[in-house]
Amino acid sequence: MAGRFLRGAGLHAEIFPDERIPGSYILSIGGAEQSHVNLLHPQEVFYEYLRRIANVADLAAPAGAPVRCLHLGAGALTLARYLQATRPGSEQHAVELERELLDFVVDQLPLPEGTDLTVYIGDARHEVAFGDVDGPFDLVVLDVFAGEDAPEHLTTADFYAELLELLSPHGVLLVNIGDDPPLAFAKRQLGAVLESTPHAALLADASMFSCRHPGNVVVAARREPWPQEWTAALLAAGPHPAGVLTGAELRSFAG
């Protein structure tokens, strides 16, 4: 097990092997598991919500074609590893608030050979607005939320509009939201996204839509109409039981 104290967050980060899956490791921050990485098979994604994000990434361009991706919140760079494995030559950019965390992760869990990753250290919104982050991107992934404790300036409709402007015409914004019943925070975030575009979907375990269980939902949003064939593909891809809300059902869920 390796550890590092993150002075900015005041928390201890640890990386330790996942004994269940050979070649896999878990990143824990402050005692809570944050990321899972399979160094032997980076195309295999363990966490359910991230698998749903990866499934959308699979649809964002022809199979194997490189994409341009912006990661807001790097974690253990699981998705960056996935894109390099499934779409070699992809140009990737990551914004991470904690330099010590990123240095620790890359030191302990080296990126796949050939990974093209540019890193920016700073606040996600500040880097998007004033930093060197330039679109367009085929994928923008926002993965910084921890429920109601999320930084307020990252939860506004204005910020989502800024992220949508970074997309290529066929690009996708993906937002991971963890929440507890009755999913009030997740519904507010979905509503904020829908203020900027009606072309969106909500992905989750189907049981999450009852609002009786804690867990993660993923908002996928576009500037162009949501392809209906994507809904069928995502329902088939899982993880099961998979749920995808679009159109009137989506608006009703957002309230």
Summary of the structure (lengths in Angstrom):
residues: 255
radius of gyration: 17.1
end to end distance: 45.1
largest distance: 48.1
contacts: 835
relative contact order: 0.13
helix: 34%
strand: 31%
